[in-house]
Amino acid sequence: MLPTSEARDLLELTRDIADKVLEPRVVECEKTGTFPDGVFPALGAAGLLSLPYPEEFGGGAQPYEVYLQVLEELAARWAAVAVAVSVHSLSCHPLFTFGTEEQQQRWLADMLSGETIGAYSLSEPHAGSDAAALRCRATKVDGGYRISGAKAWITNGGRADFYTLFARTGEGSRGISCFLVPRDTEGLSFGKPEEKMGLRAVPTTTAAYDDAFLPVERLIGEEGQGLSIAFSALDSGRLGISAVATGLAQRALDDAVAYAKEREAFGRHIIDHQGLGFVLADMAAAVDSARATYLDAARRRDAGLPYSRQASVAKLIATDAAMKVTTDAVQVFGGYGYTQDFPVERYMREAKVMQIFEGTNQIQRLVIARQLAGN
């Protein structure tokens, strides 16, 4: 349920753009692993890369509830692009929330303009969910910091214009700081894109910092504040992935229902066979439940209420639902579902990673349990 006519119009605009800009290219780009040149500028020109940020910085000033429903619509056409949009928004969050007014005035408008796209650089080869184990180091020198080390699993890596980087400036969990890194920083290089199971059109890479210099004004927040900044951003990012997973699941459900209405077996459309009808009903219930959980968390965020636990619940429910629904969609299609002639096999491959990034679903259970215990 969208709260305003403006929001409803925005969602209609999103569907129109997604149908015209994303739908025609998704199959070929995902099959060949080709980056979708021109897609992100088109989304930016429509204002879809900056929706949850204030108008004073060029944002859309939309509630998070609305922004997430836009993400869902994008994901229903092209999950990789929707993930990249979510990561871009996540990458802007630290500067908007923890940056100084001078930093925001200097950089935020360009980041939200749609002419640039961001990436989030937290994970390392040996430190995925264990963010406190980061080794990439920022050493303080005259006028700034020297960055040395490796980062991993960077969505938009090598393609993004700016990188929100978390690096070690001290010891322990309070020794991590946040930096805003421009793409053309000397000493920054990227590895070959990972050969992924799905989401192949948007690169995921490693990054190497070889004594790269960052001026002191590139520090976001205070030294040692990095983990709290990272976790604050991740709460929002988990909602983004929840919406993406829901959009992917909705598309898989829609395709499965359409196929079941056409395919005949034993003289009837297969949707009229109770055994299959119940499978589709369970798929629909999973999609609706996923949407309800992410919208509940988003409304809490919009109201200024604590929502960290609800974000983890939404990420857990929505991504598990996406995995189940896409798997069931393949089953509905039978043998055809296992071929590349139909997109449901791609949906199933794309759903798997959503249970892994932005914190694995095992980590989400840990977060939820700790909050219930009051830790």
N, C-alpha and C positions, 0 to 999 in steps of 0.2 A: 504494500500500500504506500504510494508516494504521497508526501505531505502537501505538495503545492502543485498548481497547474504548471508552474515553471519547471518543476522537477519532472513532471510527466512529459512535457515538451522535450526536455533534455534527453529523456530515455528514448523517445521516438527518434530524435536526431541521432542518437547513438546506434539504434537499430538500423537506421538508413545508411549511416556511414559504414557500419560493420558489414552490411549486405553488399555494398558497392565497392568498398576498399579492401576488406579482409577476405570475404568469401571467395572471390574469384582467384585468389593467389595462394590460398593456404595449402592445397593439395600438392602443387608443384614445389613450392618452397620447402615444405616439410619433407618431401620425398628426396629432394636434392641437397637439403641442408643449406639453402641459399638465404642470406639475410634479406629481409623485405625492405629494400631501399624505397624511400618515399612514404612508407606507411606511417612512421612516427611523426614526420612533419605534417602529414594530413590530419592525424589525431591531435597534434598540438595546435594546428590552425583552427580546429573546431573547439579548442579549449578543454580537451579531454585529458590532458596530461597534468592539469593543475587544479582539479576540481575542489579538493578539500582545503585549499589555502585561500587567504583573504584577497579581496579585490585590490587592495593597496599595493600588493606585490604582483599583480597580474593573474591572480588565482580566480577560481570560479565561485568561491564563498559558499560552497554547497555542504550540507551536513554529510557526515561520514556515511550515514545510512544511504544517501542518494549516490554518493561516489561508489560505494560497493555494488550497488545494483547496476551502475554503468559498467563496472568491471565484469560483472556476471554476464552482461550482454556481449561484451567483447570476447569473453572466454567461450561463449557458445558458438562463436565462429572461428576463433583462432586462439587456443590456450596459450601458446608461446608468447604471442603479442600481449595478451592480457597479463601474463606473469611479468613481462618486461615493463609494462605500465605500472604495475604494483610495485616493482622494485624501484622504479624511478621516483614514485611518490615516497617510498620508504627512505630513499637516499636524500630527499629534501627535508625530511622530518628533523634531523639533528640541528641543522642550521636554523630552521624556523623556530624550534622549541628552545634551543640552548644558545644560539648565536647572539652576539651583541647587536644592538640596533645598527651600528656602523657596518657590521658584517652583512646583516640582512639587506640593508640599503645597497650595498656594493654588489652582492652576488645573487640574491634570491630571485629578483625579477627575471634575470636571464635564465636561471635554472627552471623557472616556471613558465617561460615564454612559449615552450613547445619547440623552440629552435635547437635546444640541447636536450640530451637525455643522460640520466645518472645511473650509477651502479653503487652497490653496497658491498664493502670489502671488509668482512669480519672474519670469516673462516680461514683456516690455514690447513696445509696438508695433514698435519698431525692433530689439529684442534678444530673440530667441527662444532659439536654441541657444547664442548668444554671450552667456552670462550675465555675463561680465566687463564687458560694455558697458552695464550698467544706468545709467540717469540719474536715476531716482526718488531723491530726496535726503532724508536725515535730518540735520537741523542741530541740533547740541547747544545747548540753552538751559537756563536755570535749572530744575532739577527734571526734565528729560527731553529730548525731541526734538520738533522740528517737521518733519512729513513733507509734502513737496510733490512732485508728479509723477504719472505715469500708469502703470498696470499693465494687462496684457492676458491674454486666454486663461485666465480664472479659472473653473475648473469649480466649480459651486455658487455662483458670484458673485451677490451680492445675496440669496442664500438662506442662506448659511452664517452661523453665529453667531460664528466667529472666523477670523482670517486670519493665516497664517504669512507674513510679509512680509519681502522682502529689499530693502534700500535702501542707497544710497551714503552713507557717513559720512566717506570720505576719497578718495584717488586710487588708481587702478590696481586690480588684482585683489585686493589686500589692503585695499581701502577699502570693502568691502561688509559690512553687518551684518544680523543677523536680529532681527525683532521679532514679538511676538504681539499682534495688533490685534483688539480687540472690535468687533463689528458696529456698535454704536451710537456709535462714535467720531465726535465732531463734526468736520466737514470731510471725511468719507469719503462718497463717492457712487459709484453704479454706472451704467454705460451700459446701453443696450437689449441684451437677449440677442442673440447672433449667430444669424443664420439659417443653420443648419448642414445639411449633407447627411444626417447621422444623429445618434444620441444626442440627439434633440431634446427629450426630456422633462426633461432636467437642463440648466439654463442655463449658458452660457459667456459671460462678460461682460468688459468693461473696468472698471477702477476708477480714480477720480480722488481724489488727496489734495490738499486745498486748505488748506495750513498747519495740518494736523491735529496736535494735540498728543498725544504718548504719554509717560506718566511713565517715569522711568529704569528702573523695575523691569520694564518691558515688553521691555527688551533681553534677548535670549536668547544666552548665550555671551558672548564678549568682542567689543568693537568690532574690526572687521576680520576676524572669523572667519566671516563670512557665507557665502562661497563654499564653504569646506570643509564647513560645516553643510549647505548646499544639496546639494552633491554626495553627501554621506553619505546624506541622505534619498532622493535620486534613485536610488541603487542599490537601496534597498528598494522604491521606487515602480516601478522598471522590472520588478521581479519581480511586483508587483501587476498591471501591465498585461499581462505575459506570461500570467498565470493567466486574466485576463479574456479575452484573445484566444483562449486555448485553449478556454475554455468556449463562446465564440461559435462557434468552428470545430467543436467537438463537436456543438453543436446543429444546425449546418448539415449536418453529416454524417448525424446521426440522421434529420433530415427527408428528406434525399436518399435514404437507404437505404429508409425507409418508403415513399416515393413510388415508388421503383424496383421495390419488391416488389408494388405494386398496378397500376401502369401496364403495359399490354400493347402490344406492337408485333410484327407478323409472327407472331402466334399464340403469343407467349411473353411472360412478364414481362420488362421491359427489363433487370432486374438479371441475367438469365440470358444476355444478349448479352455476349460477351467484351469488346467494345469499351467498353461502359459499365461492366462489372464491374471492368475494370482502372482506370478513372477513380475509382471508389469505393474501390478498394484503395489507390490513391495518396493519396486524401484521408485514409483511415484511418491510413496510414503517417505523413502529415504531422502529424496530430493527436497520435498517440502520441509522435512525436519532439519536438513542442513541449512536451508534458507532461513528458517525461523531462528536457529541458534545464532547465525552471524548477524541477523538484524537486531536481535535482542542485545548482543554485545555492542553493536554500533550505536544503538539508541542510548545505552549507558554512557558510552564515550561522548556522544553529542551533549548529554545532560551534565557532563562533568563529574560523573560518578566513577568509582573504581571499576575497571573492566578487565584486568589482567587475567583473572581466572576464567571469565566468560570468553575472552579471546582464545585461550587455550582449549576450552571446551568446543568452541566453534571450529577451530582448526582441526581438532581431533575428529569431531562428528562429520564435518563436511568432506574431509579428505578420505576418511574411511568409507563414507557413502559413495564418493566418486569412484573409488576402486571397486566396490561391490556393484554399483550400477553399470559401470562400463563393462565389467566382466559378464554380468547378466545380459547386457546388450549383445555381446558376442554370441552368447548362448541362444538368444532369440533368433539371430541370423543363421544359426546352425553352421554348417561347413562354410557357407559364404562369409560368415563373420570372421573366419580365420584367414581370409584372403585380403589382399590389398585392393580388391575391387570395390570394397565398401569401407567407409572411414571408421567403423566401430573398432577395428583392431588398433588403429592409431589412438583413438580415445583411451583404450585400455592401457596402452604404453605410456600415454601422457599422464594418466591418473596416478601411476605408481610413484613418481617422484614427489608428488604433492604430500605423500605421507612421510617424506624425508626432509625436504628443505623447510626453512623457517623454524627449525627445531623438529626433530623426529617426533612421531606420535608417542613414542615411549617417553620422550622428554616432556611432552604435553601432559601425560599422565603424572609425571613426577611433579610438575608445576602445580597441577590441580591438587594432588595429594598433600603437598607441602602447605598450600594455602588453607586447605581444610584443617590441617594440623596446627595452623597458626604460626608456622615457621617462616 
